[in-house]
Amino acid sequence: MIRATTFKGQTLAIFGLGRSGLSTALSLMKGGAIVKAWDDNPAARQAAKSLNIPLCNLSLSDWSDYCALVLSPGVPDILPKPHWVAQKARKAGVEIICDIEIFARETLDIPDSSKPKIIAITGTNGKSTTTALIGHILKACGRDAQIGGNIGRGVLDLDTMHSGAYYVLELSSYQLERTHSLRANSAVFLNLSPDHLDRHGTLKDYAKAKSRIFHNQEKSDAAIIGVDNPEGQELCTKLMAKNGRSIVPISGRKSLGRGVYVIKGTLYSALGDKTLKIANLSKAKGLEGEHNWQNAAAAFAAVAALGIEPRHIGDAILSFPGLEHRMETIGTVGPVRFVNDSKATNADAAKQALKAYDNIYWIAGGQAKVGGIETLSGLFQNISKAYLIGEAADDFKKTLDAETVLNKISGSLDQAVMCATRDALNSKVENPIVLLSPACASFDQFKSFERRGDAFRMACQKIIDLFESEKNKVREKPLPLKSPVKSPDSKLSNPQRSRSEITHSDTADGLKLSGVQT
């Protein structure tokens, strides 16, 4: 854990005792700060108490004692309505920050010769995959890579900073709007599409929060910007005009005079005197789908800016195993493949999976984002049938009915998995995909998209295990001893097959999925 010493002897209020809140409290306490923590949830308070984190009802506190409020990124301080704890802090003139800001201030106190390298990644979609990919590349190249922020471990829970370390941080707009001091050696802005507008108000304000990732960069630092959408192009032009750092445009679908790009699945770097062919991404099994081409370009650019050999980066990209809950293959039942894309919490994210596959048995729904799934209509031809869950089910059904896409309201995720598997097995189409790509947040039925993805994995695994059990029964069944019947031409008629020749077709039709309703 990082020992946060910049607030030594000072008193801080902490509100929100989830993963990052608990690690922040412990880090500050280890660094000599006085912590007073609170959460509206009694279970969260109990978790803090078990770690000996001091609790204090901040609604009853004297706010003149506090130098800062460390507010959980998910708790609003302005829109759609300021939380009561944010109102109290503002009234008392207390600064509102987050754990990323504390990490940033810690790095400012380190001499330049001992500073770690910081790679920061943001964007509406793709940031988790890109963050994990960058971490994988660095580790494959023998570097000490610490991966956290909005993914995995809280930033202050990462290992102690030292000069040989690389901190790879996924940053959300919620975190960035409360971060003022971070300097990233490589900062990545992947893309922007309408999301979290209830929190930020307008797309312009959302973009402004995201672009804070480039604040405090110096001439030796790299700003990596996706230029496959207008917002990225505009931001790239603005930063180039300032000419304060190395600007690296990236694209997943078009050639660039200078930058990193992908054409027909091949990753190229045009950062030096000549263009280099880096990798054939069709061989990168963990980066399935065209949307991952931009992620690969971003990861290459971010790591190459730190001086790592391009050839080694290319090799590491091809060995990337993929990210949990993002187009993650769970397993197969005969020709049916189960794909977990639970992290697709909006339509733009779900679009990537719908583009990547044909013959899709699509599980969608949850807590809908603005715009629903209308923007996906151009990909409905890839959907054999949809199975709708959660709050959005009725609205999604109306959209799909209007486009004559077969669908049914399944209600629960377990029911959807069983129905989709049954229909996919009975379809006889080539390579059917049972795909969870909800295009929705999870909070109506699950605590997080991770919990939703884990539930999908468990449901699929039950079916896979059942199928394997049925296949084993067929293999183990004694074969009747019969004399072959000779046809007039002396060839065997209906010859007895060996056990090794018995395949999926012998068991699929007899696979019973209990609880499936038509």
ZABA-399004 format. One record per residue (C-alpha): residue number from 1; y, x, z. Coordinates in Angstrom, 3 decimals, padded with zeros to 6 digits, m for minus. Layout:
TIKE:NUM:Y:X:Z
...
//
This chain:
TIKE:1:000.000:000.000:000.000
TIKE:2:003.576:001.118:m000.723
TIKE:3:005.536:001.709:002.495
TIKE:4:008.962:000.132:001.832
TIKE:5:011.430:002.220:003.858
TIKE:6:014.728:001.239:002.221
TIKE:7:015.177:m001.621:004.731
TIKE:8:014.161:000.404:007.797
TIKE:9:015.758:m001.025:010.948
TIKE:10:017.070:m004.118:009.138
TIKE:11:015.944:m007.723:009.534
TIKE:12:014.677:m009.671:006.536
TIKE:13:013.586:m013.277:006.138
TIKE:14:010.501:m013.877:004.004
TIKE:15:009.717:m017.315:002.660
TIKE:16:006.459:m017.973:000.806
TIKE:17:003.309:m016.390:002.179
TIKE:18:001.050:m016.264:m000.839
TIKE:19:m000.376:m013.059:m002.300
TIKE:20:002.956:m011.308:m002.897
TIKE:21:004.616:m012.665:000.255
TIKE:22:001.923:m011.279:002.550
TIKE:23:001.906:m007.851:000.900
TIKE:24:005.727:m007.746:001.016
TIKE:25:005.775:m008.499:004.727
TIKE:26:003.185:m005.823:005.493
TIKE:27:004.931:m003.238:003.283
TIKE:28:008.301:m003.836:004.969
TIKE:29:006.756:m003.720:008.441
TIKE:30:005.026:m000.416:007.655
TIKE:31:008.405:000.904:006.484
TIKE:32:010.139:000.024:009.768
TIKE:33:011.873:m003.244:008.831
TIKE:34:012.009:m006.283:011.118
TIKE:35:010.303:m009.206:009.399
TIKE:36:010.576:m012.925:010.118
TIKE:37:008.308:m014.925:007.838
TIKE:38:007.709:m018.594:007.139
TIKE:39:005.937:m020.982:004.798
TIKE:40:005.923:m024.779:004.718
TIKE:41:002.133:m024.665:004.375
TIKE:42:000.314:m024.348:007.758
TIKE:43:m002.665:m022.613:006.097
TIKE:44:m000.363:m019.935:004.671
TIKE:45:001.221:m019.424:008.091
TIKE:46:m002.237:m019.026:009.604
TIKE:47:m003.107:m016.372:007.012
TIKE:48:000.049:m014.453:007.967
TIKE:49:m000.690:m014.811:011.663
TIKE:50:m004.153:m013.318:011.172
TIKE:51:m002.446:m010.216:009.712
TIKE:52:m000.050:m009.994:012.701
TIKE:53:002.958:m010.878:010.548
TIKE:54:005.686:m012.345:012.812
TIKE:55:006.381:m016.008:012.104
TIKE:56:009.724:m017.713:012.554
TIKE:57:010.804:m021.210:011.540
TIKE:58:013.633:m020.230:009.196
TIKE:59:015.067:m023.743:009.286
TIKE:60:016.048:m023.061:012.910
TIKE:61:017.090:m019.413:012.510
TIKE:62:020.452:m017.740:012.991
TIKE:63:020.986:m016.479:009.432
TIKE:64:023.621:m013.963:010.506
TIKE:65:020.683:m011.766:011.583
TIKE:66:019.302:m011.325:008.063
TIKE:67:020.289:m008.757:005.451
TIKE:68:018.192:m010.421:002.715
TIKE:69:015.869:m013.310:001.959
TIKE:70:012.694:m012.339:000.115
TIKE:71:011.921:m015.598:m001.658
TIKE:72:008.609:m016.340:m003.387
TIKE:73:009.195:m016.352:m007.181
TIKE:74:007.814:m019.878:m007.458
TIKE:75:010.404:m021.342:m005.074
TIKE:76:013.615:m022.438:m006.885
TIKE:77:016.980:m021.275:m005.603
TIKE:78:019.146:m023.056:m008.220
TIKE:79:017.260:m025.365:m010.619
TIKE:80:015.828:m027.945:m010.696
TIKE:81:016.958:m028.226:m007.061
TIKE:82:017.627:m025.423:m004.570
TIKE:83:015.024:m025.172:m001.831
TIKE:84:016.405:m025.656:001.675
TIKE:85:015.745:m022.021:002.561
TIKE:86:017.782:m020.845:m000.451
TIKE:87:020.631:m023.159:000.546
TIKE:88:020.696:m021.687:004.044
TIKE:89:020.696:m018.139:002.691
TIKE:90:023.556:m018.814:000.300
TIKE:91:025.615:m020.567:002.947
TIKE:92:025.245:m017.487:005.155
TIKE:93:025.991:m015.065:002.287
TIKE:94:022.490:m013.578:002.456
TIKE:95:021.178:m011.875:m000.676
TIKE:96:018.121:m013.487:m002.319
TIKE:97:015.614:m011.006:m003.779
TIKE:98:011.890:m010.683:m004.521
TIKE:99:009.204:m008.032:m004.058
TIKE:100:009.963:m006.451:m007.458
TIKE:101:013.516:m005.712:m006.300
TIKE:102:012.195:m004.024:m003.158
TIKE:103:009.865:m001.905:m005.321
TIKE:104:012.806:m001.022:m007.589
TIKE:105:014.927:000.149:m004.657
TIKE:106:012.059:002.272:m003.398
TIKE:107:011.889:004.084:m006.745
TIKE:108:015.649:004.774:m006.639
TIKE:109:015.154:006.750:m003.425
TIKE:110:012.587:009.087:m005.009
TIKE:111:013.809:012.407:m006.528
TIKE:112:013.592:012.447:m010.330
TIKE:113:010.938:015.184:m010.252
TIKE:114:008.647:012.946:m008.176
TIKE:115:009.310:009.555:m009.748
TIKE:116:006.363:007.642:m011.207
TIKE:117:006.529:006.144:m014.686
TIKE:118:007.196:002.408:m014.856
TIKE:119:006.094:000.173:m017.703
TIKE:120:007.313:m003.428:m017.447
TIKE:121:006.129:m006.308:m019.632
TIKE:122:007.502:m009.817:m020.101
TIKE:123:007.330:m012.640:m022.646
TIKE:124:006.368:m016.289:m022.766
TIKE:125:002.862:m015.529:m024.053
TIKE:126:000.647:m012.456:m024.163
TIKE:127:002.109:m010.539:m021.233
TIKE:128:m001.069:m010.541:m019.123
TIKE:129:m003.220:m009.290:m021.998
TIKE:130:m000.652:m006.641:m022.890
TIKE:131:m000.324:m005.534:m019.258
TIKE:132:m004.093:m005.244:m018.837
TIKE:133:m004.402:m003.444:m022.184
TIKE:134:m001.730:m000.881:m021.261
TIKE:135:m003.452:m000.256:m017.938
TIKE:136:m006.776:000.190:m019.730
TIKE:137:m005.268:002.659:m022.231
TIKE:138:m003.713:004.764:m019.482
TIKE:139:m006.933:004.879:m017.473
TIKE:140:m008.969:005.716:m020.579
TIKE:141:m006.539:008.573:m021.209
TIKE:142:m007.085:009.925:m017.691
TIKE:143:m003.900:008.644:m016.080
TIKE:144:m003.479:007.087:m012.625
TIKE:145:m002.533:003.547:m013.666
TIKE:146:m001.547:000.936:m011.088
TIKE:147:m001.507:m002.613:m012.481
TIKE:148:000.207:m005.512:m010.723
TIKE:149:003.271:m007.718:m010.359
TIKE:150:002.623:m011.157:m011.787
TIKE:151:m001.009:m010.206:m012.444
TIKE:152:m003.645:m008.984:m010.017
TIKE:153:m002.156:m007.258:m006.971
TIKE:154:001.339:m007.779:m005.595
TIKE:155:003.572:m004.863:m006.561
TIKE:156:003.998:m003.622:m002.976
TIKE:157:000.239:m003.758:m002.455
TIKE:158:m000.249:m001.064:m005.112
TIKE:159:m001.084:002.509:m004.138
TIKE:160:001.594:004.846:m002.806
TIKE:161:003.996:006.130:m005.459
TIKE:162:003.757:009.716:m006.700
TIKE:163:004.895:011.688:m009.741
TIKE:164:001.619:011.341:m011.644
TIKE:165:001.350:007.579:m011.275
TIKE:166:002.029:004.916:m013.910
TIKE:167:003.001:001.467:m012.636
TIKE:168:002.227:m001.229:m015.208
TIKE:169:003.979:m004.428:m014.160
TIKE:170:003.753:m007.900:m015.612
TIKE:171:007.060:m009.631:m014.825
TIKE:172:007.779:m013.337:m015.034
TIKE:173:011.215:m014.810:m015.640
TIKE:174:011.117:m016.040:m012.019
TIKE:175:010.714:m012.473:m010.778
TIKE:176:013.245:m010.986:m013.181
TIKE:177:016.039:m013.374:m012.194
TIKE:178:015.862:m011.918:m008.639
TIKE:179:015.493:m008.288:m009.726
TIKE:180:018.640:m006.194:m010.156
TIKE:181:017.719:m002.507:m009.741
TIKE:182:014.547:m001.950:m011.762
TIKE:183:014.555:000.834:m014.332
TIKE:184:011.564:000.746:m016.672
TIKE:185:010.680:003.830:m018.695
TIKE:186:009.036:001.476:m021.187
TIKE:187:010.140:m002.171:m021.164
TIKE:188:008.336:m004.719:m023.342
TIKE:189:009.711:m008.085:m024.493
TIKE:190:006.935:m009.786:m026.451
TIKE:191:008.223:m013.209:m027.495
TIKE:192:010.046:m016.307:m026.358
TIKE:193:009.271:m020.007:m026.697
TIKE:194:010.456:m023.023:m024.678
TIKE:195:008.883:m022.879:m021.213
TIKE:196:010.053:m023.197:m017.601
TIKE:197:013.203:m024.965:m018.794
TIKE:198:013.222:m027.093:m015.649
TIKE:199:013.801:m023.829:m013.757
TIKE:200:016.197:m022.077:m016.153
TIKE:201:018.024:m025.049:m017.661
TIKE:202:018.272:m023.911:m021.274
TIKE:203:016.356:m021.651:m023.646
TIKE:204:019.387:m019.342:m023.662
TIKE:205:019.263:m018.953:m019.885
TIKE:206:015.486:m018.439:m020.026
TIKE:207:016.027:m015.656:m022.581
TIKE:208:018.741:m014.148:m020.386
TIKE:209:016.332:m013.953:m017.445
TIKE:210:013.668:m012.305:m019.603
TIKE:211:016.087:m009.767:m021.078
TIKE:212:016.891:m008.444:m017.605
TIKE:213:013.830:m006.261:m018.092
TIKE:214:016.054:m003.890:m020.116
TIKE:215:018.762:m003.572:m017.462
TIKE:216:019.286:m000.081:m016.039
TIKE:217:017.401:001.691:m018.834
TIKE:218:018.694:005.108:m019.899
TIKE:219:018.692:007.011:m023.189
TIKE:220:015.267:008.522:m022.560
TIKE:221:013.707:005.078:m022.032
TIKE:222:012.095:002.800:m024.610
TIKE:223:012.813:m000.876:m025.258
TIKE:224:009.892:m002.459:m027.123
TIKE:225:010.759:m005.820:m028.698
TIKE:226:008.625:m008.298:m030.600
TIKE:227:010.456:m009.344:m033.747
TIKE:228:008.076:m012.036:m034.980
TIKE:229:010.388:m014.800:m033.740
TIKE:230:014.163:m015.304:m034.089
TIKE:231:014.907:m014.743:m030.391
TIKE:232:013.284:m011.322:m030.481
TIKE:233:015.060:m010.386:m033.689
TIKE:234:018.417:m011.326:m032.177
TIKE:235:017.746:m009.369:m028.996
TIKE:236:016.619:m006.318:m030.986
TIKE:237:019.830:m006.387:m033.032
TIKE:238:021.977:m006.633:m029.893
TIKE:239:020.284:m003.707:m028.167
TIKE:240:020.428:m001.566:m031.305
TIKE:241:024.180:m002.154:m031.444
TIKE:242:024.520:m000.794:m027.905
TIKE:243:022.506:002.315:m028.896
TIKE:244:021.761:003.194:m025.277
TIKE:245:018.020:003.860:m025.519
TIKE:246:015.116:004.113:m027.952
TIKE:247:014.583:000.692:m029.567
TIKE:248:011.085:000.066:m030.931
TIKE:249:010.550:m003.174:m032.881
TIKE:250:006.959:m004.417:m033.040
TIKE:251:005.247:m006.990:m035.228
TIKE:252:001.811:m008.498:m035.458
TIKE:253:002.227:m009.724:m039.021
TIKE:254:004.754:m007.772:m041.095
TIKE:255:005.545:m004.227:m042.140
TIKE:256:008.503:m002.485:m040.483
TIKE:257:010.543:000.435:m041.768
TIKE:258:010.489:001.832:m038.250
TIKE:259:008.373:000.572:m035.390
TIKE:260:004.768:m000.414:m034.713
TIKE:261:003.103:m003.174:m036.692
TIKE:262:m000.164:m004.726:m037.862
TIKE:263:m001.034:m005.635:m041.449
TIKE:264:m004.343:m007.399:m042.187
TIKE:265:m005.797:m006.284:m038.891
TIKE:266:m004.826:m002.613:m039.137
TIKE:267:m002.435:m001.148:m036.552
TIKE:268:000.203:001.250:m037.903
TIKE:269:002.819:003.413:m036.197
TIKE:270:006.011:004.177:m038.108
TIKE:271:007.750:006.037:m035.296
TIKE:272:007.791:009.544:m036.766
TIKE:273:008.277:011.204:m040.131
TIKE:274:005.241:009.475:m041.580
TIKE:275:003.362:006.248:m040.974
TIKE:276:000.106:006.679:m039.056
TIKE:277:m002.939:004.415:m039.256
TIKE:278:m003.949:003.901:m035.629
TIKE:279:m006.863:001.453:m035.452
TIKE:280:m008.782:m001.310:m037.197
TIKE:281:m008.300:m004.158:m034.729
TIKE:282:m011.196:m006.167:m036.155
TIKE:283:m013.361:m003.714:m034.193
TIKE:284:m011.517:m004.474:m030.929
TIKE:285:m013.808:m007.120:m029.431
TIKE:286:m011.473:m007.690:m026.481
TIKE:287:m008.528:m008.517:m028.766
TIKE:288:m009.869:m011.417:m030.775
TIKE:289:m007.315:m013.444:m032.736
TIKE:290:m004.204:m012.572:m034.721
TIKE:291:m001.930:m013.201:m031.727
TIKE:292:m003.452:m010.122:m030.086
TIKE:293:m002.220:m007.957:m032.939
TIKE:294:001.307:m008.057:m031.545
TIKE:295:m000.050:m007.349:m028.058
TIKE:296:m001.844:m004.267:m029.401
TIKE:297:001.321:m003.092:m031.168
TIKE:298:003.328:m003.525:m027.962
TIKE:299:000.777:m001.642:m025.875
TIKE:300:000.659:001.240:m028.345
TIKE:301:004.452:001.507:m028.471
TIKE:302:004.828:001.398:m024.674
TIKE:303:002.282:004.150:m024.062
TIKE:304:003.250:006.322:m027.044
TIKE:305:006.840:006.363:m025.730
TIKE:306:005.518:008.218:m022.679
TIKE:307:004.104:011.032:m024.790
TIKE:308:000.408:010.157:m025.003
TIKE:309:m001.469:011.198:m028.143
TIKE:310:m001.638:008.330:m030.705
TIKE:311:m005.277:009.014:m031.590
TIKE:312:m006.316:008.647:m027.947
TIKE:313:m004.342:005.420:m027.627
TIKE:314:m006.091:003.997:m030.701
TIKE:315:m009.541:004.833:m029.343
TIKE:316:m008.682:003.195:m026.004
TIKE:317:m007.445:000.005:m027.689
TIKE:318:m010.807:m000.417:m029.412
TIKE:319:m012.671:m000.087:m026.100
TIKE:320:m010.587:m002.729:m024.284
TIKE:321:m013.016:m005.301:m022.791
TIKE:322:m010.536:m008.197:m022.790
TIKE:323:m008.791:m010.220:m020.124
TIKE:324:m010.306:m012.858:m017.885
TIKE:325:m009.262:m016.426:m018.767
TIKE:326:m007.760:m015.396:m022.123
TIKE:327:m010.128:m016.150:m025.017
TIKE:328:m012.915:m014.818:m022.810
TIKE:329:m016.454:m015.403:m024.066
TIKE:330:m018.578:m016.762:m021.207
TIKE:331:m021.916:m016.939:m023.024
TIKE:332:m023.892:m018.955:m025.513
TIKE:333:m026.439:m021.748:m025.721
TIKE:334:m028.185:m021.407:m029.065
TIKE:335:m025.400:m021.379:m031.661
TIKE:336:m022.811:m022.757:m029.208
TIKE:337:m020.342:m020.272:m027.759
TIKE:338:m018.306:m020.968:m024.609
TIKE:339:m014.746:m019.570:m024.579
TIKE:340:m012.504:m019.577:m021.498
TIKE:341:m008.814:m019.682:m022.439
TIKE:342:m007.582:m021.219:m019.181
TIKE:343:m004.479:m019.028:m019.246
TIKE:344:m003.181:m021.051:m022.204
TIKE:345:m000.831:m023.107:m020.037
TIKE:346:001.390:m024.310:m022.878
TIKE:347:000.964:m025.408:m026.479
TIKE:348:002.221:m022.122:m027.910
TIKE:349:m000.451:m020.210:m025.985
TIKE:350:m003.195:m022.673:m026.969
TIKE:351:m002.154:m022.282:m030.611
TIKE:352:m003.573:m018.754:m030.663
TIKE:353:m007.108:m019.864:m029.799
TIKE:354:m006.988:m022.860:m032.139
TIKE:355:m006.027:m020.480:m034.946
TIKE:356:m008.826:m018.051:m034.118
TIKE:357:m011.803:m020.408:m034.384
TIKE:358:m013.309:m023.170:m036.527
TIKE:359:m015.601:m026.019:m035.410
TIKE:360:m013.888:m026.304:m032.033
TIKE:361:m014.959:m028.687:m029.285
TIKE:362:m011.647:m028.545:m027.475
TIKE:363:m011.131:m029.178:m023.757
TIKE:364:m007.426:m029.780:m023.158
TIKE:365:m005.099:m031.355:m020.619
TIKE:366:m003.705:m030.906:m017.158
TIKE:367:m000.075:m030.925:m016.093
TIKE:368:001.778:m031.093:m019.407
TIKE:369:004.730:m028.965:m020.455
TIKE:370:007.717:m030.263:m022.432
TIKE:371:006.728:m031.199:m025.989
TIKE:372:003.055:m031.879:m025.375
TIKE:373:000.744:m030.788:m028.214
TIKE:374:002.664:m032.116:m031.219
TIKE:375:003.415:m028.566:m032.383
TIKE:376:m000.325:m027.918:m032.747
TIKE:377:m000.862:m030.612:m035.413
TIKE:378:m001.220:m028.048:m038.190
TIKE:379:m004.343:m026.720:m036.458
TIKE:380:m006.027:m030.028:m035.685
TIKE:381:m008.233:m029.509:m038.750
TIKE:382:m010.079:m026.832:m036.750
TIKE:383:m011.010:m029.319:m034.014
TIKE:384:m014.313:m031.177:m034.339
TIKE:385:m013.606:m033.212:m031.210
TIKE:386:m011.318:m033.043:m028.169
TIKE:387:m012.187:m033.767:m024.526
TIKE:388:m009.145:m034.628:m022.451
TIKE:389:m008.655:m034.028:m018.730
TIKE:390:m005.943:m034.366:m016.111
TIKE:391:m002.533:m036.015:m016.112
TIKE:392:m001.856:m035.313:m019.783
TIKE:393:m005.021:m037.034:m021.054
TIKE:394:m003.415:m040.338:m022.071
TIKE:395:m000.458:m038.717:m023.854
TIKE:396:m002.679:m036.180:m025.624
TIKE:397:m004.975:m039.006:m026.741
TIKE:398:m002.040:m040.818:m028.392
TIKE:399:m001.117:m037.660:m030.300
TIKE:400:m004.688:m037.011:m031.438
TIKE:401:m005.307:m040.649:m032.379
TIKE:402:m002.209:m040.597:m034.585
TIKE:403:m003.664:m037.561:m036.384
TIKE:404:m007.174:m039.132:m036.561
TIKE:405:m008.726:m036.354:m034.470
TIKE:406:m011.915:m037.428:m032.685
TIKE:407:m011.337:m037.388:m028.940
TIKE:408:m012.344:m038.908:m025.627
TIKE:409:m010.905:m038.927:m022.127
TIKE:410:m013.387:m037.046:m019.974
TIKE:411:m011.313:m036.975:m016.790
TIKE:412:m012.930:m034.033:m015.019
TIKE:413:m013.543:m030.531:m016.336
TIKE:414:m017.265:m030.655:m015.511
TIKE:415:m017.702:m033.864:m017.494
TIKE:416:m015.758:m032.416:m020.426
TIKE:417:m017.950:m029.300:m020.524
TIKE:418:m021.157:m031.340:m020.541
TIKE:419:m019.948:m033.749:m023.240
TIKE:420:m018.595:m030.957:m025.431
TIKE:421:m021.827:m028.962:m025.137
TIKE:422:m023.967:m031.980:m026.019
TIKE:423:m021.856:m032.793:m029.074
TIKE:424:m021.701:m029.166:m030.214
TIKE:425:m025.494:m028.791:m029.968
TIKE:426:m026.056:m032.006:m031.895
TIKE:427:m023.479:m031.219:m034.563
TIKE:428:m025.605:m028.706:m036.525
TIKE:429:m022.355:m027.030:m037.669
TIKE:430:m022.124:m023.277:m037.976
TIKE:431:m020.994:m021.388:m034.849
TIKE:432:m019.506:m024.260:m032.808
TIKE:433:m017.085:m023.246:m030.034
TIKE:434:m016.719:m025.088:m026.732
TIKE:435:m013.157:m024.029:m025.934
TIKE:436:m011.144:m024.526:m022.774
TIKE:437:m007.565:m023.991:m023.918
TIKE:438:m005.655:m026.637:m021.940
TIKE:439:m002.080:m026.300:m023.281
TIKE:440:m001.127:m027.391:m019.748
TIKE:441:m000.524:m026.092:m016.265
TIKE:442:m003.435:m026.508:m013.863
TIKE:443:m001.702:m027.863:m010.783
TIKE:444:m002.822:m031.496:m011.114
TIKE:445:m006.476:m030.561:m010.592
TIKE:446:m006.593:m026.855:m009.685
TIKE:447:m004.555:m024.449:m007.567
TIKE:448:m004.103:m022.026:m010.465
TIKE:449:m005.227:m021.368:m014.019
TIKE:450:m007.601:m018.767:m012.564
TIKE:451:m009.315:m021.418:m010.421
TIKE:452:m009.540:m023.671:m013.478
TIKE:453:m011.083:m020.874:m015.537
TIKE:454:m013.552:m020.054:m012.767
TIKE:455:m014.601:m023.726:m012.614
TIKE:456:m015.141:m023.715:m016.383
TIKE:457:m017.223:m020.543:m016.113
TIKE:458:m019.400:m022.107:m013.406
TIKE:459:m019.932:m025.289:m015.418
TIKE:460:m020.874:m023.300:m018.516
TIKE:461:m023.172:m021.002:m016.562
TIKE:462:m025.112:m023.968:m015.176
TIKE:463:m025.783:m025.129:m018.735
TIKE:464:m026.686:m021.615:m019.890
TIKE:465:m029.123:m021.241:m016.980
TIKE:466:m030.664:m024.651:m017.721
TIKE:467:m031.100:m023.732:m021.364
TIKE:468:m032.728:m020.399:m020.490
TIKE:469:m035.074:m022.195:m018.102
TIKE:470:m036.125:m024.635:m020.838
TIKE:471:m036.705:m021.782:m023.276
TIKE:472:m038.871:m019.954:m020.735
TIKE:473:m040.995:m023.054:m020.238
TIKE:474:m041.653:m023.178:m023.975
TIKE:475:m042.571:m019.482:m024.046
TIKE:476:m044.923:m019.820:m021.096
TIKE:477:m046.706:m022.981:m022.315
TIKE:478:m050.291:m022.100:m023.374
TIKE:479:m050.852:m022.447:m027.090
TIKE:480:m053.758:m024.726:m028.174
TIKE:481:m056.714:m022.992:m029.776
TIKE:482:m057.201:m024.627:m033.145
TIKE:483:m058.898:m023.458:m036.261
TIKE:484:m056.427:m023.152:m039.087
TIKE:485:m056.705:m025.815:m041.763
TIKE:486:m057.141:m024.320:m045.196
TIKE:487:m055.393:m025.792:m048.170
TIKE:488:m056.981:m025.775:m051.592
TIKE:489:m055.266:m022.516:m052.466
TIKE:490:m056.761:m020.934:m049.302
TIKE:491:m053.337:m020.458:m047.650
TIKE:492:m052.752:m021.638:m044.097
TIKE:493:m051.285:m025.132:m043.756
TIKE:494:m048.993:m025.512:m040.683
TIKE:495:m050.133:m022.168:m039.254
TIKE:496:m049.860:m021.690:m035.520
TIKE:497:m046.745:m019.683:m034.660
TIKE:498:m046.723:m016.840:m032.189
TIKE:499:m044.661:m017.157:m029.044
TIKE:500:m042.111:m014.658:m030.347
TIKE:501:m041.370:m016.998:m033.257
TIKE:502:m040.372:m019.946:m031.069
TIKE:503:m036.578:m020.208:m031.206
TIKE:504:m033.584:m022.281:m030.083
TIKE:505:m034.545:m025.201:m032.317
TIKE:506:m037.661:m025.817:m030.209
TIKE:507:m035.629:m026.502:m027.078
TIKE:508:m032.121:m027.636:m028.009
TIKE:509:m033.017:m031.221:m028.831
TIKE:510:m034.833:m031.559:m025.522
TIKE:511:m032.013:m030.113:m023.405
TIKE:512:m030.915:m032.782:m020.966
TIKE:513:m027.445:m032.526:m019.421
TIKE:514:m027.480:m034.811:m016.425
TIKE:515:m024.399:m036.962:m015.944
TIKE:516:m023.241:m036.887:m019.561
TIKE:517:m021.655:m040.142:m020.605
TIKE:518:m021.110:m041.156:m024.194
//
